[in-house]
Amino acid sequence: MKTNANNIMMYVHCKMCLKEIDDGVPDTDADQVTPRDYQLLEVGWTDKGLQIWCRRHNVNVCHFMVSPDKDGVEIDGTKDNSTKEHPI
Ligand SMILES: [Zn+2]
């Protein structure tokens, strides 16, 4: 597996965004709107791990707790000792 390739097998979605798409997004043709186009997700490091946040609804989508080993968190095949701010 190439770590720089898109290896995503299942996408994470904001359930509120999915409901709005299912209900019919105002002023759009809901059949043409995909979660990828509609969601406004941002991903970032927190004190506990990695969080996915929906900017459209200002809600937490999920928060993965990461327990770094003594050498830090492994990211993209390299060790990152800073779990608070990752320069991506
Ligand atoms: Zn949302």
PDB file of the backbone (N, CA, C, O) and the ligand in Angstrom, with CONECT records:
HET     ZN  A 101       1
ATOM      1  N   MET A   1       0.844  -1.173   0.000  1.00  0.00           N
ATOM      2  CA  MET A   1       0.000   0.000   0.000  1.00  0.00           C
ATOM      3  C   MET A   1       0.890   1.237   0.000  1.00  0.00           C
ATOM      4  O   MET A   1       1.799   1.357   0.821  1.00  0.00           O
ATOM      5  N   LYS A   2       0.622   2.152  -0.923  1.00  0.00           N
ATOM      6  CA  LYS A   2       1.344   3.422  -0.946  1.00  0.00           C
ATOM      7  C   LYS A   2       0.670   4.369   0.036  1.00  0.00           C
ATOM      8  O   LYS A   2      -0.531   4.622  -0.059  1.00  0.00           O
ATOM      9  N   THR A   3       1.436   4.883   0.967  1.00  0.00           N
ATOM     10  CA  THR A   3       0.833   5.750   1.972  1.00  0.00           C
ATOM     11  C   THR A   3       0.434   7.105   1.411  1.00  0.00           C
ATOM     12  O   THR A   3      -0.400   7.787   2.005  1.00  0.00           O
ATOM     13  N   ASN A   4       1.005   7.512   0.288  1.00  0.00           N
ATOM     14  CA  ASN A   4       0.640   8.794  -0.303  1.00  0.00           C
ATOM     15  C   ASN A   4      -0.544   8.696  -1.255  1.00  0.00           C
ATOM     16  O   ASN A   4      -1.033   9.718  -1.737  1.00  0.00           O
ATOM     17  N   ALA A   5      -1.011   7.483  -1.531  1.00  0.00           N
ATOM     18  CA  ALA A   5      -2.165   7.299  -2.408  1.00  0.00           C
ATOM     19  C   ALA A   5      -3.453   7.402  -1.584  1.00  0.00           C
ATOM     20  O   ALA A   5      -3.415   7.305  -0.357  1.00  0.00           O
ATOM     21  N   ASN A   6      -4.572   7.597  -2.246  1.00  0.00           N
ATOM     22  CA  ASN A   6      -5.857   7.608  -1.548  1.00  0.00           C
ATOM     23  C   ASN A   6      -6.248   6.167  -1.276  1.00  0.00           C
ATOM     24  O   ASN A   6      -6.658   5.453  -2.192  1.00  0.00           O
ATOM     25  N   ASN A   7      -6.128   5.730  -0.034  1.00  0.00           N
ATOM     26  CA  ASN A   7      -6.452   4.364   0.375  1.00  0.00           C
ATOM     27  C   ASN A   7      -7.779   4.290   1.120  1.00  0.00           C
ATOM     28  O   ASN A   7      -8.068   3.285   1.769  1.00  0.00           O
ATOM     29  N   ILE A   8      -8.577   5.328   1.035  1.00  0.00           N
ATOM     30  CA  ILE A   8      -9.840   5.366   1.770  1.00  0.00           C
ATOM     31  C   ILE A   8     -10.787   4.310   1.219  1.00  0.00           C
ATOM     32  O   ILE A   8     -11.033   4.239   0.015  1.00  0.00           O
ATOM     33  N   MET A   9     -11.313   3.491   2.125  1.00  0.00           N
ATOM     34  CA  MET A   9     -12.257   2.443   1.731  1.00  0.00           C
ATOM     35  C   MET A   9     -13.691   2.849   2.049  1.00  0.00           C
ATOM     36  O   MET A   9     -14.633   2.365   1.421  1.00  0.00           O
ATOM     37  N   MET A  10     -13.852   3.729   3.015  1.00  0.00           N
ATOM     38  CA  MET A  10     -15.187   4.185   3.384  1.00  0.00           C
ATOM     39  C   MET A  10     -15.052   5.625   3.885  1.00  0.00           C
ATOM     40  O   MET A  10     -14.241   5.901   4.769  1.00  0.00           O
ATOM     41  N   TYR A  11     -15.828   6.523   3.334  1.00  0.00           N
ATOM     42  CA  TYR A  11     -15.723   7.929   3.715  1.00  0.00           C
ATOM     43  C   TYR A  11     -16.520   8.211   4.975  1.00  0.00           C
ATOM     44  O   TYR A  11     -17.494   7.521   5.279  1.00  0.00           O
ATOM     45  N   VAL A  12     -16.104   9.212   5.690  1.00  0.00           N
ATOM     46  CA  VAL A  12     -16.802   9.687   6.882  1.00  0.00           C
ATOM     47  C   VAL A  12     -17.697  10.844   6.457  1.00  0.00           C
ATOM     48  O   VAL A  12     -17.269  11.734   5.723  1.00  0.00           O
ATOM     49  N   HIS A  13     -18.947  10.823   6.925  1.00  0.00           N
ATOM     50  CA  HIS A  13     -19.890  11.869   6.560  1.00  0.00           C
ATOM     51  C   HIS A  13     -20.525  12.473   7.796  1.00  0.00           C
ATOM     52  O   HIS A  13     -20.662  11.822   8.831  1.00  0.00           O
ATOM     53  N   CYS A  14     -20.901  13.708   7.667  1.00  0.00           N
ATOM     54  CA  CYS A  14     -21.707  14.376   8.691  1.00  0.00           C
ATOM     55  C   CYS A  14     -23.157  13.933   8.485  1.00  0.00           C
ATOM     56  O   CYS A  14     -23.711  14.103   7.399  1.00  0.00           O
ATOM     57  N   LYS A  15     -23.769  13.366   9.523  1.00  0.00           N
ATOM     58  CA  LYS A  15     -25.136  12.855   9.353  1.00  0.00           C
ATOM     59  C   LYS A  15     -26.135  13.972   9.102  1.00  0.00           C
ATOM     60  O   LYS A  15     -27.165  13.752   8.466  1.00  0.00           O
ATOM     61  N   MET A  16     -25.838  15.171   9.599  1.00  0.00           N
ATOM     62  CA  MET A  16     -26.742  16.297   9.358  1.00  0.00           C
ATOM     63  C   MET A  16     -26.679  16.719   7.889  1.00  0.00           C
ATOM     64  O   MET A  16     -27.698  17.075   7.299  1.00  0.00           O
ATOM     65  N   CYS A  17     -25.500  16.680   7.312  1.00  0.00           N
ATOM     66  CA  CYS A  17     -25.363  16.986   5.884  1.00  0.00           C
ATOM     67  C   CYS A  17     -26.101  15.930   5.052  1.00  0.00           C
ATOM     68  O   CYS A  17     -26.809  16.269   4.103  1.00  0.00           O
ATOM     69  N   LEU A  18     -25.935  14.650   5.409  1.00  0.00           N
ATOM     70  CA  LEU A  18     -26.611  13.591   4.654  1.00  0.00           C
ATOM     71  C   LEU A  18     -28.126  13.745   4.728  1.00  0.00           C
ATOM     72  O   LEU A  18     -28.826  13.531   3.739  1.00  0.00           O
ATOM     73  N   LYS A  19     -28.629  14.117   5.905  1.00  0.00           N
ATOM     74  CA  LYS A  19     -30.085  14.300   6.049  1.00  0.00           C
ATOM     75  C   LYS A  19     -30.575  15.448   5.171  1.00  0.00           C
ATOM     76  O   LYS A  19     -31.630  15.355   4.544  1.00  0.00           O
ATOM     77  N   GLU A  20     -29.803  16.525   5.133  1.00  0.00           N
ATOM     78  CA  GLU A  20     -30.214  17.660   4.305  1.00  0.00           C
ATOM     79  C   GLU A  20     -30.208  17.285   2.824  1.00  0.00           C
ATOM     80  O   GLU A  20     -31.076  17.717   2.065  1.00  0.00           O
ATOM     81  N   ILE A  21     -29.236  16.488   2.423  1.00  0.00           N
ATOM     82  CA  ILE A  21     -29.195  16.032   1.023  1.00  0.00           C
ATOM     83  C   ILE A  21     -30.399  15.144   0.742  1.00  0.00           C
ATOM     84  O   ILE A  21     -31.056  15.285  -0.289  1.00  0.00           O
ATOM     85  N   ASP A  22     -30.690  14.214   1.679  1.00  0.00           N
ATOM     86  CA  ASP A  22     -31.853  13.334   1.501  1.00  0.00           C
ATOM     87  C   ASP A  22     -33.151  14.119   1.467  1.00  0.00           C
ATOM     88  O   ASP A  22     -34.059  13.796   0.701  1.00  0.00           O
ATOM     89  N   ASP A  23     -33.241  15.148   2.296  1.00  0.00           N
ATOM     90  CA  ASP A  23     -34.462  15.962   2.366  1.00  0.00           C
ATOM     91  C   ASP A  23     -34.582  16.921   1.191  1.00  0.00           C
ATOM     92  O   ASP A  23     -35.645  17.489   0.944  1.00  0.00           O
ATOM     93  N   GLY A  24     -33.485  17.092   0.473  1.00  0.00           N
ATOM     94  CA  GLY A  24     -33.489  18.037  -0.633  1.00  0.00           C
ATOM     95  C   GLY A  24     -32.873  19.352  -0.208  1.00  0.00           C
ATOM     96  O   GLY A  24     -33.481  20.134   0.523  1.00  0.00           O
ATOM     97  N   VAL A  25     -31.695  19.579  -0.661  1.00  0.00           N
ATOM     98  CA  VAL A  25     -30.988  20.807  -0.305  1.00  0.00           C
ATOM     99  C   VAL A  25     -31.702  21.988  -0.960  1.00  0.00           C
ATOM    100  O   VAL A  25     -31.977  21.945  -2.159  1.00  0.00           O
ATOM    101  N   PRO A  26     -32.003  23.032  -0.205  1.00  0.00           N
ATOM    102  CA  PRO A  26     -32.676  24.192  -0.793  1.00  0.00           C
ATOM    103  C   PRO A  26     -31.889  24.781  -1.967  1.00  0.00           C
ATOM    104  O   PRO A  26     -30.661  24.863  -1.937  1.00  0.00           O
ATOM    105  N   ASP A  27     -32.615  25.178  -2.977  1.00  0.00           N
ATOM    106  CA  ASP A  27     -32.046  25.847  -4.150  1.00  0.00           C
ATOM    107  C   ASP A  27     -31.078  24.986  -4.947  1.00  0.00           C
ATOM    108  O   ASP A  27     -30.271  25.513  -5.712  1.00  0.00           O
ATOM    109  N   THR A  28     -31.146  23.677  -4.782  1.00  0.00           N
ATOM    110  CA  THR A  28     -30.303  22.796  -5.588  1.00  0.00           C
ATOM    111  C   THR A  28     -31.124  21.594  -6.013  1.00  0.00           C
ATOM    112  O   THR A  28     -32.183  21.318  -5.450  1.00  0.00           O
ATOM    113  N   ASP A  29     -30.633  20.894  -6.996  1.00  0.00           N
ATOM    114  CA  ASP A  29     -31.232  19.633  -7.398  1.00  0.00           C
ATOM    115  C   ASP A  29     -30.557  18.541  -6.569  1.00  0.00           C
ATOM    116  O   ASP A  29     -29.404  18.190  -6.820  1.00  0.00           O
ATOM    117  N   ALA A  30     -31.270  18.011  -5.592  1.00  0.00           N
ATOM    118  CA  ALA A  30     -30.666  17.067  -4.647  1.00  0.00           C
ATOM    119  C   ALA A  30     -30.046  15.863  -5.336  1.00  0.00           C
ATOM    120  O   ALA A  30     -29.107  15.262  -4.814  1.00  0.00           O
ATOM    121  N   ASP A  31     -30.573  15.504  -6.520  1.00  0.00           N
ATOM    122  CA  ASP A  31     -30.003  14.360  -7.221  1.00  0.00           C
ATOM    123  C   ASP A  31     -28.587  14.645  -7.712  1.00  0.00           C
ATOM    124  O   ASP A  31     -27.815  13.727  -7.988  1.00  0.00           O
ATOM    125  N   GLN A  32     -28.267  15.908  -7.814  1.00  0.00           N
ATOM    126  CA  GLN A  32     -26.945  16.290  -8.315  1.00  0.00           C
ATOM    127  C   GLN A  32     -25.936  16.575  -7.199  1.00  0.00           C
ATOM    128  O   GLN A  32     -24.751  16.765  -7.471  1.00  0.00           O
ATOM    129  N   VAL A  33     -26.394  16.606  -5.963  1.00  0.00           N
ATOM    130  CA  VAL A  33     -25.512  16.951  -4.854  1.00  0.00           C
ATOM    131  C   VAL A  33     -24.961  15.684  -4.213  1.00  0.00           C
ATOM    132  O   VAL A  33     -25.715  14.778  -3.857  1.00  0.00           O
ATOM    133  N   THR A  34     -23.659  15.629  -4.072  1.00  0.00           N
ATOM    134  CA  THR A  34     -23.031  14.493  -3.399  1.00  0.00           C
ATOM    135  C   THR A  34     -22.553  14.957  -2.027  1.00  0.00           C
ATOM    136  O   THR A  34     -22.315  16.147  -1.819  1.00  0.00           O
ATOM    137  N   PRO A  35     -22.412  14.012  -1.085  1.00  0.00           N
ATOM    138  CA  PRO A  35     -21.857  14.401   0.221  1.00  0.00           C
ATOM    139  C   PRO A  35     -20.504  15.087   0.069  1.00  0.00           C
ATOM    140  O   PRO A  35     -20.192  16.034   0.791  1.00  0.00           O
ATOM    141  N   ARG A  36     -19.724  14.610  -0.854  1.00  0.00           N
ATOM    142  CA  ARG A  36     -18.402  15.209  -1.065  1.00  0.00           C
ATOM    143  C   ARG A  36     -18.507  16.685  -1.450  1.00  0.00           C
ATOM    144  O   ARG A  36     -17.715  17.511  -0.997  1.00  0.00           O
ATOM    145  N   ASP A  37     -19.492  17.007  -2.291  1.00  0.00           N
ATOM    146  CA  ASP A  37     -19.672  18.388  -2.721  1.00  0.00           C
ATOM    147  C   ASP A  37     -20.331  19.251  -1.642  1.00  0.00           C
ATOM    148  O   ASP A  37     -20.062  20.449  -1.547  1.00  0.00           O
ATOM    149  N   TYR A  38     -21.193  18.637  -0.835  1.00  0.00           N
ATOM    150  CA  TYR A  38     -22.005  19.411   0.091  1.00  0.00           C
ATOM    151  C   TYR A  38     -21.341  19.654   1.444  1.00  0.00           C
ATOM    152  O   TYR A  38     -21.440  20.743   2.010  1.00  0.00           O
ATOM    153  N   GLN A  39     -20.667  18.632   1.953  1.00  0.00           N
ATOM    154  CA  GLN A  39     -20.080  18.748   3.287  1.00  0.00           C
ATOM    155  C   GLN A  39     -18.956  19.773   3.315  1.00  0.00           C
ATOM    156  O   GLN A  39     -18.281  20.010   2.313  1.00  0.00           O
ATOM    157  N   LEU A  40     -18.776  20.354   4.450  1.00  0.00           N
ATOM    158  CA  LEU A  40     -17.652  21.275   4.668  1.00  0.00           C
ATOM    159  C   LEU A  40     -16.861  20.739   5.863  1.00  0.00           C
ATOM    160  O   LEU A  40     -16.917  21.288   6.963  1.00  0.00           O
ATOM    161  N   LEU A  41     -16.131  19.663   5.620  1.00  0.00           N
ATOM    162  CA  LEU A  41     -15.412  19.016   6.716  1.00  0.00           C
ATOM    163  C   LEU A  41     -13.992  19.541   6.810  1.00  0.00           C
ATOM    164  O   LEU A  41     -13.347  19.856   5.810  1.00  0.00           O
ATOM    165  N   GLU A  42     -13.533  19.623   8.040  1.00  0.00           N
ATOM    166  CA  GLU A  42     -12.134  19.924   8.269  1.00  0.00           C
ATOM    167  C   GLU A  42     -11.599  18.892   9.255  1.00  0.00           C
ATOM    168  O   GLU A  42     -12.328  18.378  10.103  1.00  0.00           O
ATOM    169  N   VAL A  43     -10.321  18.608   9.124  1.00  0.00           N
ATOM    170  CA  VAL A  43      -9.665  17.579   9.930  1.00  0.00           C
ATOM    171  C   VAL A  43      -8.467  18.204  10.616  1.00  0.00           C
ATOM    172  O   VAL A  43      -7.697  18.948  10.009  1.00  0.00           O
ATOM    173  N   GLY A  44      -8.326  17.888  11.886  1.00  0.00           N
ATOM    174  CA  GLY A  44      -7.178  18.460  12.579  1.00  0.00           C
ATOM    175  C   GLY A  44      -6.817  17.702  13.838  1.00  0.00           C
ATOM    176  O   GLY A  44      -7.598  16.910  14.364  1.00  0.00           O
ATOM    177  N   TRP A  45      -5.622  17.968  14.299  1.00  0.00           N
ATOM    178  CA  TRP A  45      -5.118  17.347  15.522  1.00  0.00           C
ATOM    179  C   TRP A  45      -5.651  18.080  16.730  1.00  0.00           C
ATOM    180  O   TRP A  45      -5.781  19.304  16.731  1.00  0.00           O
ATOM    181  N   THR A  46      -5.960  17.303  17.770  1.00  0.00           N
ATOM    182  CA  THR A  46      -6.394  17.858  19.053  1.00  0.00           C
ATOM    183  C   THR A  46      -5.443  17.349  20.132  1.00  0.00           C
ATOM    184  O   THR A  46      -4.485  16.636  19.834  1.00  0.00           O
ATOM    185  N   ASP A  47      -5.703  17.711  21.364  1.00  0.00           N
ATOM    186  CA  ASP A  47      -4.884  17.197  22.467  1.00  0.00           C
ATOM    187  C   ASP A  47      -5.025  15.689  22.609  1.00  0.00           C
ATOM    188  O   ASP A  47      -4.121  15.029  23.121  1.00  0.00           O
ATOM    189  N   LYS A  48      -6.161  15.129  22.157  1.00  0.00           N
ATOM    190  CA  LYS A  48      -6.426  13.699  22.329  1.00  0.00           C
ATOM    191  C   LYS A  48      -6.205  12.875  21.076  1.00  0.00           C
ATOM    192  O   LYS A  48      -5.990  11.666  21.161  1.00  0.00           O
ATOM    193  N   GLY A  49      -6.253  13.506  19.922  1.00  0.00           N
ATOM    194  CA  GLY A  49      -6.107  12.712  18.701  1.00  0.00           C
ATOM    195  C   GLY A  49      -6.447  13.499  17.466  1.00  0.00           C
ATOM    196  O   GLY A  49      -5.948  14.607  17.266  1.00  0.00           O
ATOM    197  N   LEU A  50      -7.299  12.930  16.633  1.00  0.00           N
ATOM    198  CA  LEU A  50      -7.640  13.511  15.344  1.00  0.00           C
ATOM    199  C   LEU A  50      -9.152  13.735  15.285  1.00  0.00           C
ATOM    200  O   LEU A  50      -9.932  12.824  15.562  1.00  0.00           O
ATOM    201  N   GLN A  51      -9.557  14.949  14.923  1.00  0.00           N
ATOM    202  CA  GLN A  51     -10.978  15.271  14.927  1.00  0.00           C
ATOM    203  C   GLN A  51     -11.428  15.687  13.533  1.00  0.00           C
ATOM    204  O   GLN A  51     -10.718  16.377  12.801  1.00  0.00           O
ATOM    205  N   ILE A  52     -12.640  15.238  13.194  1.00  0.00           N
ATOM    206  CA  ILE A  52     -13.296  15.664  11.963  1.00  0.00           C
ATOM    207  C   ILE A  52     -14.478  16.530  12.370  1.00  0.00           C
ATOM    208  O   ILE A  52     -15.326  16.118  13.162  1.00  0.00           O
ATOM    209  N   TRP A  53     -14.520  17.736  11.815  1.00  0.00           N
ATOM    210  CA  TRP A  53     -15.498  18.741  12.231  1.00  0.00           C
ATOM    211  C   TRP A  53     -16.275  19.201  11.008  1.00  0.00           C
ATOM    212  O   TRP A  53     -15.684  19.452   9.958  1.00  0.00           O
ATOM    213  N   CYS A  54     -17.608  19.316  11.133  1.00  0.00           N
ATOM    214  CA  CYS A  54     -18.410  19.849  10.038  1.00  0.00           C
ATOM    215  C   CYS A  54     -18.541  21.356  10.226  1.00  0.00           C
ATOM    216  O   CYS A  54     -19.145  21.819  11.194  1.00  0.00           O
ATOM    217  N   ARG A  55     -17.975  22.111   9.301  1.00  0.00           N
ATOM    218  CA  ARG A  55     -18.053  23.562   9.368  1.00  0.00           C
ATOM    219  C   ARG A  55     -19.446  24.049   8.992  1.00  0.00           C
ATOM    220  O   ARG A  55     -19.875  25.111   9.443  1.00  0.00           O
ATOM    221  N   ARG A  56     -20.166  23.270   8.157  1.00  0.00           N
ATOM    222  CA  ARG A  56     -21.508  23.697   7.761  1.00  0.00           C
ATOM    223  C   ARG A  56     -22.445  23.724   8.965  1.00  0.00           C
ATOM    224  O   ARG A  56     -23.261  24.636   9.104  1.00  0.00           O
ATOM    225  N   HIS A  57     -22.324  22.721   9.830  1.00  0.00           N
ATOM    226  CA  HIS A  57     -23.217  22.620  10.982  1.00  0.00           C
ATOM    227  C   HIS A  57     -22.534  22.942  12.307  1.00  0.00           C
ATOM    228  O   HIS A  57     -23.177  22.962  13.357  1.00  0.00           O
ATOM    229  N   ASN A  58     -21.248  23.190  12.255  1.00  0.00           N
ATOM    230  CA  ASN A  58     -20.478  23.505  13.455  1.00  0.00           C
ATOM    231  C   ASN A  58     -20.646  22.412  14.515  1.00  0.00           C
ATOM    232  O   ASN A  58     -20.929  22.695  15.679  1.00  0.00           O
ATOM    233  N   VAL A  59     -20.466  21.150  14.084  1.00  0.00           N
ATOM    234  CA  VAL A  59     -20.600  20.010  14.991  1.00  0.00           C
ATOM    235  C   VAL A  59     -19.436  19.045  14.790  1.00  0.00           C
ATOM    236  O   VAL A  59     -18.797  19.012  13.738  1.00  0.00           O
ATOM    237  N   ASN A  60     -19.187  18.264  15.833  1.00  0.00           N
ATOM    238  CA  ASN A  60     -18.213  17.196  15.771  1.00  0.00           C
ATOM    239  C   ASN A  60     -18.776  16.043  14.935  1.00  0.00           C
ATOM    240  O   ASN A  60     -19.905  15.608  15.159  1.00  0.00           O
ATOM    241  N   VAL A  61     -18.008  15.560  13.993  1.00  0.00           N
ATOM    242  CA  VAL A  61     -18.416  14.386  13.215  1.00  0.00           C
ATOM    243  C   VAL A  61     -17.831  13.135  13.865  1.00  0.00           C
ATOM    244  O   VAL A  61     -18.549  12.158  14.083  1.00  0.00           O
ATOM    245  N   CYS A  62     -16.560  13.157  14.171  1.00  0.00           N
ATOM    246  CA  CYS A  62     -15.946  12.104  14.964  1.00  0.00           C
ATOM    247  C   CYS A  62     -14.601  12.594  15.478  1.00  0.00           C
ATOM    248  O   CYS A  62     -13.988  13.515  14.939  1.00  0.00           O
ATOM    249  N   HIS A  63     -14.180  11.942  16.532  1.00  0.00           N
ATOM    250  CA  HIS A  63     -12.939  12.329  17.201  1.00  0.00           C
ATOM    251  C   HIS A  63     -12.212  11.040  17.558  1.00  0.00           C
ATOM    252  O   HIS A  63     -12.614  10.316  18.469  1.00  0.00           O
ATOM    253  N   PHE A  64     -11.144  10.767  16.831  1.00  0.00           N
ATOM    254  CA  PHE A  64     -10.379   9.551  17.057  1.00  0.00           C
ATOM    255  C   PHE A  64      -9.342   9.813  18.135  1.00  0.00           C
ATOM    256  O   PHE A  64      -8.519  10.722  18.026  1.00  0.00           O
ATOM    257  N   MET A  65      -9.400   9.003  19.168  1.00  0.00           N
ATOM    258  CA  MET A  65      -8.399   9.123  20.222  1.00  0.00           C
ATOM    259  C   MET A  65      -7.136   8.394  19.763  1.00  0.00           C
ATOM    260  O   MET A  65      -7.186   7.237  19.346  1.00  0.00           O
ATOM    261  N   VAL A  66      -6.039   9.075  19.848  1.00  0.00           N
ATOM    262  CA  VAL A  66      -4.767   8.499  19.430  1.00  0.00           C
ATOM    263  C   VAL A  66      -3.871   8.425  20.655  1.00  0.00           C
ATOM    264  O   VAL A  66      -3.681   9.409  21.370  1.00  0.00           O
ATOM    265  N   SER A  67      -3.332   7.248  20.878  1.00  0.00           N
ATOM    266  CA  SER A  67      -2.407   7.073  21.985  1.00  0.00           C
ATOM    267  C   SER A  67      -1.017   6.900  21.416  1.00  0.00           C
ATOM    268  O   SER A  67      -0.623   5.794  21.046  1.00  0.00           O
ATOM    269  N   PRO A  68      -0.272   7.994  21.346  1.00  0.00           N
ATOM    270  CA  PRO A  68       1.065   7.868  20.781  1.00  0.00           C
ATOM    271  C   PRO A  68       1.974   7.033  21.662  1.00  0.00           C
ATOM    272  O   PRO A  68       1.873   7.057  22.889  1.00  0.00           O
ATOM    273  N   ASP A  69       2.858   6.298  21.021  1.00  0.00           N
ATOM    274  CA  ASP A  69       3.845   5.579  21.809  1.00  0.00           C
ATOM    275  C   ASP A  69       4.899   6.568  22.280  1.00  0.00           C
ATOM    276  O   ASP A  69       4.785   7.767  22.023  1.00  0.00           O
ATOM    277  N   LYS A  70       5.896   6.091  22.949  1.00  0.00           N
ATOM    278  CA  LYS A  70       6.881   7.004  23.546  1.00  0.00           C
ATOM    279  C   LYS A  70       7.615   7.829  22.499  1.00  0.00           C
ATOM    280  O   LYS A  70       8.200   8.863  22.823  1.00  0.00           O
ATOM    281  N   ASP A  71       7.591   7.382  21.241  1.00  0.00           N
ATOM    282  CA  ASP A  71       8.273   8.112  20.180  1.00  0.00           C
ATOM    283  C   ASP A  71       7.342   9.047  19.416  1.00  0.00           C
ATOM    284  O   ASP A  71       7.782   9.724  18.487  1.00  0.00           O
ATOM    285  N   GLY A  72       6.067   9.100  19.788  1.00  0.00           N
ATOM    286  CA  GLY A  72       5.131   9.983  19.109  1.00  0.00           C
ATOM    287  C   GLY A  72       4.186   9.213  18.215  1.00  0.00           C
ATOM    288  O   GLY A  72       4.109   7.986  18.285  1.00  0.00           O
ATOM    289  N   VAL A  73       3.473   9.931  17.381  1.00  0.00           N
ATOM    290  CA  VAL A  73       2.491   9.354  16.478  1.00  0.00           C
ATOM    291  C   VAL A  73       3.132   9.145  15.121  1.00  0.00           C
ATOM    292  O   VAL A  73       3.861  10.003  14.624  1.00  0.00           O
ATOM    293  N   GLU A  74       2.850   7.984  14.523  1.00  0.00           N
ATOM    294  CA  GLU A  74       3.399   7.733  13.199  1.00  0.00           C
ATOM    295  C   GLU A  74       2.449   8.280  12.147  1.00  0.00           C
ATOM    296  O   GLU A  74       1.284   7.886  12.083  1.00  0.00           O
ATOM    297  N   ILE A  75       2.951   9.182  11.331  1.00  0.00           N
ATOM    298  CA  ILE A  75       2.152   9.810  10.284  1.00  0.00           C
ATOM    299  C   ILE A  75       2.878   9.647   8.974  1.00  0.00           C
ATOM    300  O   ILE A  75       4.027  10.065   8.829  1.00  0.00           O
ATOM    301  N   ASP A  76       2.208   9.041   8.024  1.00  0.00           N
ATOM    302  CA  ASP A  76       2.770   8.910   6.692  1.00  0.00           C
ATOM    303  C   ASP A  76       4.154   8.254   6.729  1.00  0.00           C
ATOM    304  O   ASP A  76       5.066   8.651   6.004  1.00  0.00           O
ATOM    305  N   GLY A  77       4.282   7.269   7.566  1.00  0.00           N
ATOM    306  CA  GLY A  77       5.526   6.511   7.610  1.00  0.00           C
ATOM    307  C   GLY A  77       6.645   7.171   8.393  1.00  0.00           C
ATOM    308  O   GLY A  77       7.746   6.629   8.491  1.00  0.00           O
ATOM    309  N   THR A  78       6.362   8.349   8.954  1.00  0.00           N
ATOM    310  CA  THR A  78       7.391   9.017   9.748  1.00  0.00           C
ATOM    311  C   THR A  78       6.839   9.330  11.127  1.00  0.00           C
ATOM    312  O   THR A  78       5.629   9.460  11.308  1.00  0.00           O
ATOM    313  N   LYS A  79       7.707   9.445  12.067  1.00  0.00           N
ATOM    314  CA  LYS A  79       7.282   9.769  13.427  1.00  0.00           C
ATOM    315  C   LYS A  79       7.116  11.270  13.586  1.00  0.00           C
ATOM    316  O   LYS A  79       7.974  12.055  13.185  1.00  0.00           O
ATOM    317  N   ASP A  80       5.990  11.650  14.181  1.00  0.00           N
ATOM    318  CA  ASP A  80       5.747  13.049  14.480  1.00  0.00           C
ATOM    319  C   ASP A  80       5.589  13.147  15.990  1.00  0.00           C
ATOM    320  O   ASP A  80       4.669  12.555  16.555  1.00  0.00           O
ATOM    321  N   ASN A  81       6.447  13.863  16.629  1.00  0.00           N
ATOM    322  CA  ASN A  81       6.402  13.969  18.086  1.00  0.00           C
ATOM    323  C   ASN A  81       5.457  15.053  18.563  1.00  0.00           C
ATOM    324  O   ASN A  81       5.247  15.193  19.768  1.00  0.00           O
ATOM    325  N   SER A  82       4.887  15.815  17.661  1.00  0.00           N
ATOM    326  CA  SER A  82       3.935  16.847  18.045  1.00  0.00           C
ATOM    327  C   SER A  82       2.543  16.393  17.690  1.00  0.00           C
ATOM    328  O   SER A  82       2.191  16.349  16.511  1.00  0.00           O
ATOM    329  N   THR A  83       1.730  16.048  18.693  1.00  0.00           N
ATOM    330  CA  THR A  83       0.356  15.645  18.424  1.00  0.00           C
ATOM    331  C   THR A  83      -0.584  16.827  18.504  1.00  0.00           C
ATOM    332  O   THR A  83      -1.760  16.697  18.162  1.00  0.00           O
ATOM    333  N   LYS A  84      -0.103  17.977  18.947  1.00  0.00           N
ATOM    334  CA  LYS A  84      -0.991  19.131  19.096  1.00  0.00           C
ATOM    335  C   LYS A  84      -1.127  19.915  17.790  1.00  0.00           C
ATOM    336  O   LYS A  84      -2.231  20.314  17.420  1.00  0.00           O
ATOM    337  N   GLU A  85      -0.057  20.128  17.120  1.00  0.00           N
ATOM    338  CA  GLU A  85      -0.120  20.874  15.865  1.00  0.00           C
ATOM    339  C   GLU A  85       0.731  20.144  14.842  1.00  0.00           C
ATOM    340  O   GLU A  85       1.936  19.967  15.018  1.00  0.00           O
ATOM    341  N   HIS A  86       0.084  19.732  13.788  1.00  0.00           N
ATOM    342  CA  HIS A  86       0.823  19.053  12.735  1.00  0.00           C
ATOM    343  C   HIS A  86       0.844  19.960  11.519  1.00  0.00           C
ATOM    344  O   HIS A  86      -0.209  20.399  11.056  1.00  0.00           O
ATOM    345  N   PRO A  87       2.014  20.242  11.001  1.00  0.00           N
ATOM    346  CA  PRO A  87       2.129  21.206   9.906  1.00  0.00           C
ATOM    347  C   PRO A  87       1.698  20.649   8.554  1.00  0.00           C
ATOM    348  O   PRO A  87       2.527  20.479   7.660  1.00  0.00           O
ATOM    349  N   ILE A  88       0.413  20.366   8.403  1.00  0.00           N
ATOM    350  CA  ILE A  88      -0.082  19.882   7.116  1.00  0.00           C
ATOM    351  C   ILE A  88      -0.806  21.017   6.436  1.00  0.00           C
ATOM    352  O   ILE A  88      -1.315  20.849   5.328  1.00  0.00           O
TER     353      ILE A  88
HETATM  354 ZN    ZN A 101     -22.759  18.836   8.346  1.00  0.00          ZN2+
END
